[in-house]
Amino acid sequence: GEEKVRNLDKLLEEAIDEGLNVLGKSGKQMLFFHLEKSYSLTKHEITKKPEVFETAIHQIFGAGAPVLEKLIVESVYSKLGLTYHEKKKYTFSDYLKGIVMI
């Protein structure tokens, strides 16, 4: 029920945070600041609005965005004890929505 959803959101937030560790602490803080300022997206809303996050990181990182997305998705799967299999034409949003359905 409600608690399971809250726990999943918290887990997804942690996994996204870990996936972004590749940016370093200051890089990650700058990204969150930019997301909030330019896209009105807080760190806690990423799981609720994955499409906005996806658009933002593609605009910010360009060709590097898919690498970041993959790191985040792998982190999410790992935290949930799931095996990550890359799916052709699957977007970051598709992966997150798929996880929320589980």
N, C-alpha and C positions, 0 to 999 in steps of 0.2 A: 504494500500500500504506500502511503505517504512517506513513511520512514525509508522504505527501499528506494524510492525515487530520490530522496534527500541524500542517502548514502551514495547512490550512483552518481549524482551531480558532483558530490565532494570528490569522489574517486576520479571522475572525468577531469575535474579542475586540476587535481594533483598531477594527473597524467599529462595534461596539456602543459602545465608548468614545467614538468620534467622534460618533456619533449622539446621545450624551448630553451633548455639549459645550454644547448649548443651555441646560443647567442651570447652566453656569459651573463653575469648578474646585471651589469649596467645596460647591456643590449636588450635584455628582457624587460627591464624597467622602462626603457625608452619605448619599446614596442607597446607595452600596456598603456603608457601615457599617450602615445600617438593614436592608439585604437580608441581611447576614451575621448580625446580631443577632436579627432577628425572623423570618427565613425560612430560616436556616441555608444561605444561598446565597452562595458567594463569587463574585467577579468572573469567575473562571476557569471556574465551573460553569454560567454562563448559557447557553452554547451546548449543554451537555449536558441542561439542565433548563429549556428555554424556557417550559414551562407554568407553572413556579413563578415565573419572572421576570414572566411576563405577569400572573398573579394578583396578585403583589406590586405591580407598578406601577399596576394598576387600583385596588387598595385604597389606595395612597398618593396617586395623582394624580387618581383619579376620571375625570371627563370629559376631562381633559387627556392621559390615557394613550394614546389612539389617535394623537395628534399625535406623541408620543415614539416610539411603535412605528413609525410611518411614516418618521420621520427615520432611525431605526436601520436599517430594511429598505432604504431608499434608499441609505444609506451602504454597507451590505453589498453590494448589487447593483453600485454604482459601483466598489467595490474589486475586485470579481470581473470587471469589464468587461461586466456584463450589463445589459440594459435592463429597468427596473422598470415593470411594468404592474400597476396596482391590480386586484385580483380581489375581487369581491363575496363576502362571507361568509368571506373568508380571514382567519385570525387570525395574530398575530405568530408563533406556533408553527408554523403551516402554512407560512409563508414560509421560516422557518429550516430546517424539515425538507425543504422543496423544494430548498433550496440545497445541503444536505448530500447529497442524492441525485445532484446533478450530477456 
